Amino acid sequence: MSSDPWGRVDETGTVYVRTADGGERVVGSWQAGSPEEALAYFERKYDGLVVEIGLLERRVKTTDLSAKDATTAIDHLRQQVDEAHAVGDLDALSKRLDKLVETVEARREERKAQKAKQSDEARHAKEALVAEAEELAQSEQWRAAGERLRALVDTWKGLPRLDRKSDDELWHRFSHARSAFSKRRKAHFASLDAQREEARKAKEKLVAEAESLSGSTDWGPTAARYRELMADWKAAGRAQREHEDDLWNRFRGAQDVFFAARSSVFAERDAEQAENLKLKEELAEEAEKLVPVTDLKAARAAFRAINERWEAIGHVPRDARPKVEGRMHAVERALQESEEAEWRRTNPEARARAEGLTGQLQAAVDKLRGQIEKAREAGNNAKADKLQKELDGRQALLDQALKGLQEFGG
């Protein structure tokens, strides 16, 4: 008979393995050789189980072997251990399998928690996507919002699915928000297209009128009308892109034709008016030599001759007109003042009227002075003061009349 700590072979060749409860279990029979060879054979069987369990332990720890597959593999090995035709510490193998079950179960719970966490994160992520999509549905930033919604769809596709009910409800809200945005955007651009078509029609009319005016030589009113057309153009809004540039080029081109022609005419006119100004300045200088007036008749005749030449010259630049005309007016006023002074000196009727008025005023002043003196002597100061005021007024009139009389030479 032969034995080792975990098994033995009896005289008949029967091989036993010791169990955890201190008993024995028959694992086989050996008739082909010595008992030592029998034990060595069944110990190798045991070593094979050790290797298989070790491999499974490593798979559980280092790979993503599912809990279900790991449990199946453990059950299979446990059956092999329980029914093993092997000699060794089978109880230790069972304990290793029990521990492996605990590891798999812990891994299962860990994965379950991780999956729950991922699901919760996915739910929050999708809820955030839905909230953003619903906010974007009200946006009028059509391009930016549209691009963002497309990016949200790609993000959604990359997230794990939730339970069917939750996932469907969130997707329905998400899809509805996208549809609402698309509907609003479509309506906006349809309205925009209608507005641009109206703008195109309006601008076609403006272009037609601008082109019809391009040959006008009615410079002032036509330039004013072009300014009105430009204001109408800006108020009309933009036409479709394919029409806008062409319409603008035609509109602007018509204006350029008109304003180029006007500029050419104005340039010629400005040159002519500059020459006219030079001539009128020479005449103004000639006229100014008539002042002070020494011979009124000769001065008046010379001024008329100068004025005839002045009228024949034509327009001068607007900004220079007041100054040069003012010089002529100053000479004309000097001549008028000389004429008036001469008339006053040579008009006998006017002199007589002036002398008569002066005499009447002088008599009234003398009379009032006498009355004042009598009132003072009588002690009637109130009457004297009243008469004094009347005297002051008559004296002022007398002074003025005397001054006018002096203009007649005395």
C-alpha positions in Angstrom: 0.0 0.0 0.0 1.2 3.6 -0.8 -0.1 7.0 0.5 0.5 10.8 0.5 -1.2 13.6 2.6 -4.2 13.7 0.2 -4.7 10.1 -0.9 -3.7 6.5 -0.8 -3.7 3.2 -2.8 -4.8 0.0 -1.0 -3.7 -3.6 -1.6 -6.3 -4.0 -4.3 -5.2 -1.0 -6.3 -8.1 1.2 -5.3 -7.2 4.9 -5.2 -8.7 7.1 -2.5 -8.6 10.9 -1.9 -9.1 12.4 1.5 -12.1 14.8 1.9 -12.5 17.9 4.1 -14.5 16.0 6.7 -11.7 13.6 7.3 -13.3 10.8 5.3 -12.2 9.3 2.0 -13.6 9.0 -1.5 -12.7 6.5 -4.2 -11.3 8.3 -7.2 -10.2 5.3 -9.3 -8.4 2.0 -9.6 -4.8 1.3 -10.6 -3.7 -2.1 -11.8 -1.1 -1.3 -14.4 1.8 -0.4 -12.1 3.0 0.5 -8.7 1.0 2.4 -6.1 3.5 5.3 -6.4 2.7 5.5 -10.1 -1.0 5.4 -9.3 -0.7 8.4 -6.9 1.5 10.3 -9.3 -1.1 9.9 -12.1 -4.0 11.1 -10.0 -1.9 14.0 -8.6 -1.3 15.1 -12.2 -5.1 15.1 -12.7 -5.3 17.4 -9.6 -2.6 19.7 -11.0 -4.6 20.0 -14.2 -7.6 21.3 -12.2 -5.3 23.8 -10.4 -4.1 25.1 -13.8 -7.7 25.5 -15.1 -8.8 27.3 -12.0 -5.8 29.6 -12.2 -6.6 30.4 -15.8 -10.2 31.2 -15.0 -9.1 33.5 -12.0 -6.8 35.4 -14.4 -9.6 35.8 -17.0 -12.0 37.2 -14.4 -9.4 39.6 -13.1 -7.8 40.8 -16.3 -10.5 40.6 -19.0 -14.1 41.8 -19.6 -15.5 38.3 -19.2 -19.2 38.6 -18.5 -20.5 37.5 -15.1 -22.8 35.0 -16.9 -19.9 33.3 -18.7 -17.7 33.4 -15.6 -20.4 31.7 -13.5 -20.9 29.0 -16.2 -17.2 28.4 -16.2 -17.1 28.2 -12.4 -20.0 25.8 -12.2 -18.3 23.6 -14.8 -15.0 23.6 -12.8 -16.9 23.0 -9.5 -18.5 19.9 -11.0 -15.1 18.7 -12.1 -13.7 19.3 -8.6 -16.7 17.6 -6.9 -16.5 14.6 -9.2 -12.7 14.8 -9.7 -10.8 11.5 -10.1 -7.7 13.2 -8.7 -5.6 13.3 -5.6 -4.9 16.6 -3.9 -6.4 19.3 -1.7 -9.8 19.3 -3.5 -11.3 21.4 -0.6 -8.8 24.1 -1.3 -9.9 24.2 -4.9 -13.5 24.5 -3.9 -12.6 27.4 -1.6 -10.8 29.1 -4.5 -13.9 28.6 -6.6 -16.0 30.0 -3.8 -13.8 33.1 -3.6 -13.9 33.4 -7.4 -17.7 33.4 -7.1 -17.5 36.3 -4.7 -15.1 38.1 -7.1 -17.5 37.6 -10.0 -20.4 38.7 -7.9 -18.6 41.9 -6.8 -17.6 42.5 -10.4 -21.2 42.1 -11.4 -22.4 44.6 -8.8 -19.6 47.0 -9.8 -20.6 46.7 -13.4 -24.2 47.1 -12.5 -23.4 50.3 -10.5 -21.2 51.5 -13.4 -24.0 50.8 -15.9 -26.5 52.6 -13.6 -24.1 55.5 -13.4 -23.5 55.6 -17.1 -27.3 55.4 -17.7 -27.8 58.3 -15.2 -25.1 60.3 -16.9 -26.7 59.5 -20.3 -30.1 60.5 -19.1 -28.8 63.8 -17.8 -26.8 64.4 -21.0 -29.9 63.7 -23.2 -32.1 65.9 -21.0 -29.5 68.7 -21.4 -29.5 68.1 -25.2 -33.3 68.3 -25.2 -33.3 71.5 -23.1 -30.8 73.1 -25.4 -32.7 71.9 -28.5 -36.0 73.4 -27.2 -34.3 76.7 -26.5 -32.7 76.7 -30.0 -36.1 76.0 -31.4 -37.0 79.7 -30.6 -33.8 81.2 -32.0 -33.7 83.4 -35.0 -29.9 82.8 -35.5 -30.8 80.5 -38.3 -27.4 79.4 -39.5 -25.8 79.1 -36.0 -28.8 77.4 -34.5 -29.2 75.0 -37.4 -25.5 74.0 -37.2 -25.8 73.6 -33.4 -28.9 71.4 -33.7 -27.0 69.1 -36.2 -24.1 68.9 -33.8 -26.6 67.9 -31.0 -27.9 65.1 -33.2 -24.4 63.7 -33.6 -23.9 64.0 -29.8 -27.2 62.2 -29.2 -26.1 59.3 -31.4 -22.9 58.8 -29.4 -24.8 58.4 -26.1 -26.0 55.1 -24.7 -29.6 54.2 -25.0 -31.8 54.5 -21.9 -34.8 52.3 -21.1 -37.1 52.3 -24.1 -39.8 54.5 -22.6 -37.4 57.2 -21.3 -35.4 57.2 -24.4 -38.5 57.4 -26.7 -39.9 60.3 -24.6 -36.7 62.3 -24.7 -36.2 61.6 -28.4 -39.8 62.8 -29.1 -39.1 66.1 -27.4 -35.7 66.4 -29.1 -37.2 65.7 -32.5 -40.2 68.0 -32.0 -37.8 70.9 -31.1 -35.8 70.3 -34.3 -39.0 70.2 -36.3 -40.3 73.4 -34.8 -37.1 75.2 -35.6 -37.1 73.9 -39.2 -40.7 75.0 -39.6 -40.0 78.5 -38.3 -36.8 78.8 -40.4 -38.7 77.7 -43.5 -41.5 80.2 -42.8 -38.9 83.0 -42.2 -37.1 82.4 -45.4 -40.3 82.1 -47.3 -41.3 85.5 -46.0 -37.8 86.8 -46.7 -38.1 85.5 -50.3 -41.4 87.3 -50.7 -39.9 90.5 -49.2 -36.9 90.3 -51.6 -39.2 89.8 -54.5 -41.1 92.9 -53.6 -37.8 94.7 -53.2 -36.7 93.5 -56.6 -39.9 94.9 -58.2 -39.5 98.2 -56.4 -35.9 98.5 -57.4 -36.7 97.7 -61.0 -38.9 100.7 -61.0 -36.3 102.9 -59.4 -33.7 101.7 -61.9 -36.1 102.5 -64.8 -36.6 106.0 -63.5 -32.9 106.6 -62.8 -32.0 105.5 -66.3 -34.7 107.8 -67.8 -33.2 110.7 -65.9 -29.6 110.1 -66.8 -29.7 112.4 -69.9 -31.5 115.3 -68.1 -30.0 118.7 -68.1 -32.4 120.1 -65.6 -29.6 119.9 -63.1 -31.2 121.1 -59.8 -34.5 119.2 -59.8 -32.9 116.1 -61.3 -30.2 115.9 -58.7 -32.9 116.4 -56.0 -34.9 113.5 -57.6 -31.8 111.3 -57.6 -31.4 111.9 -53.8 -35.1 110.9 -53.3 -34.5 107.8 -55.5 -31.5 106.8 -53.3 -33.6 107.2 -50.1 -36.3 105.0 -51.7 -33.6 102.5 -52.7 -32.4 102.1 -49.1 -35.9 101.9 -47.8 -36.8 99.1 -50.3 -34.6 96.5 -48.7 -32.4 93.9 -50.4 -33.5 91.9 -53.4 -32.4 88.4 -54.1 -28.6 88.1 -54.3 -28.6 87.2 -58.0 -30.5 90.4 -58.8 -29.2 92.9 -56.2 -25.8 93.6 -57.7 -27.0 93.9 -61.2 -29.8 96.3 -60.2 -27.4 98.4 -58.1 -24.9 98.6 -61.0 -27.6 99.8 -63.3 -28.9 102.3 -60.7 -25.5 103.6 -59.9 -24.5 103.7 -63.5 -27.4 105.9 -64.5 -26.6 108.4 -61.7 -22.9 108.4 -62.7 -23.9 109.4 -66.3 -26.0 112.3 -65.0 -23.6 113.6 -62.4 -20.6 113.3 -64.7 -22.4 115.5 -67.3 -23.5 117.9 -64.6 -19.9 118.1 -63.3 -18.6 118.9 -66.7 -21.1 121.7 -67.3 -20.5 123.1 -63.8 -16.8 123.0 -64.4 -17.2 125.1 -67.5 -19.7 127.4 -65.7 -17.3 127.8 -62.7 -14.5 128.8 -65.0 -16.7 131.4 -66.8 -18.0 132.7 -63.5 -14.5 133.1 -62.1 -13.6 135.2 -65.1 -16.8 137.2 -64.7 -15.9 137.9 -61.0 -12.5 139.2 -62.1 -14.2 141.6 -64.5 -16.8 142.8 -61.9 -14.1 143.4 -59.3 -12.4 145.7 -61.9 -15.7 147.5 -62.4 -16.3 147.8 -58.7 -12.8 149.3 -58.3 -13.5 151.8 -61.1 -16.9 152.8 -59.5 -15.3 153.3 -56.1 -13.1 156.0 -57.6 -16.3 158.1 -58.0 -16.5 158.6 -54.3 -16.3 161.1 -52.6 -18.6 162.8 -55.2 -17.4 166.1 -56.4 -19.4 166.4 -59.6 -22.7 164.7 -59.1 -23.9 164.8 -62.7 -20.7 163.4 -64.1 -20.5 160.8 -61.3 -24.0 159.6 -62.0 -23.4 159.3 -65.8 -20.1 157.4 -65.1 -21.9 155.1 -62.7 -24.6 154.3 -65.2 -22.0 153.5 -67.9 -20.2 151.2 -65.4 -23.5 149.5 -64.4 -24.4 148.8 -68.0 -21.1 147.0 -68.5 -21.7 145.2 -65.1 -25.1 143.9 -66.2 -23.6 142.6 -69.5 -21.0 140.4 -67.8 -23.2 137.7 -66.3 -23.1 135.6 -63.1 -20.2 135.2 -60.7 -19.7 132.4 -58.1 -22.4 132.5 -55.5 -20.1 132.8 -52.5 -18.4 135.8 -54.0 -21.6 137.6 -55.1 -22.4 139.5 -51.8 -19.0 141.0 -51.5 -18.6 142.3 -55.0 -22.2 143.5 -55.3 -21.9 145.1 -51.9 -19.1 147.3 -53.2 -21.3 148.6 -56.1 -24.2 149.2 -53.7 -22.0 151.2 -51.5 -21.1 153.5 -54.4 -24.8 153.8 -55.4 -25.8 154.8 -51.9 -23.1 157.5 -51.8 -24.5 158.9 -55.1 -28.0 158.8 -53.7 -27.0 160.6 -50.5 -25.3 163.3 -52.6 -28.4 163.7 -54.7 -30.6 164.0 -51.6 -28.3 166.6 -50.1 -28.3 168.6 -53.4 -32.0 168.5 -53.6 -32.4 169.8 -50.1 -30.1 172.7 -50.8 -31.9 173.6 -54.0 -35.6 173.1 -53.1 -37.1 176.6 -52.1 -40.5 175.2 -51.0 -38.9 172.7 -48.7 -36.7 175.6 -47.3 -39.7 177.8 -46.8 -41.6 175.0 -45.0 -38.6 174.3 -42.8 -38.2 178.1 -41.9 -42.0 178.4 -41.2 -41.9 175.3 -38.9 -38.8 176.6 -37.1 -40.5 180.0 -36.6 -43.6 178.5 -35.1 -41.6 176.2 -32.8 -39.4 179.1 -31.7 -42.6 181.3 -30.9 -44.1 178.4 -28.9 -40.9 177.9 -26.9 -40.7 181.6 -26.1 -44.3 181.7 -25.0 -43.9 178.7 -22.7 -40.8 180.2 -21.1 -42.8 183.3 -20.3 -45.6 181.3 -18.8 -43.2 179.3 -16.7 -41.6 182.4 -15.4 -45.0 183.9 -14.4 -46.0 180.6 -12.7 -42.8 180.6 -10.7 -43.3 184.2 -9.6 -46.9 183.4 -8.6 -45.5 180.4 -6.6 -47.4 177.9 -8.7 -44.6 175.4 -9.0 -46.9 172.5 -10.0 -48.1 174.5 -13.1 -44.5 175.6 -13.8 -43.3 171.9 -13.7 -46.0 170.9 -16.1 -45.2 173.7 -18.5 -41.5 172.8 -18.2 -42.2 169.3 -19.5 -44.1 170.7 -22.5 -41.2 173.1 -23.1 -38.7 170.3 -23.2 -40.7 168.5 -25.9 -41.1 171.7 -28.0 -37.4 172.5 -27.6 -36.4 169.0 -28.9 -38.6 169.6 -32.0 -37.1 173.0 -32.4 -33.5 171.6 -32.3 -34.4 169.0 -34.9 -36.0 171.7 -37.2 -33.0 173.9 -36.8 -30.7 171.1 -37.8 -32.8 170.4 -40.9 -32.7 174.1 -41.8 -28.9 174.1 -41.6 -28.9 171.5 -44.4 -30.4 174.2 -46.7 -27.4 176.3 -46.0 -28.6 178.4 -43.1 
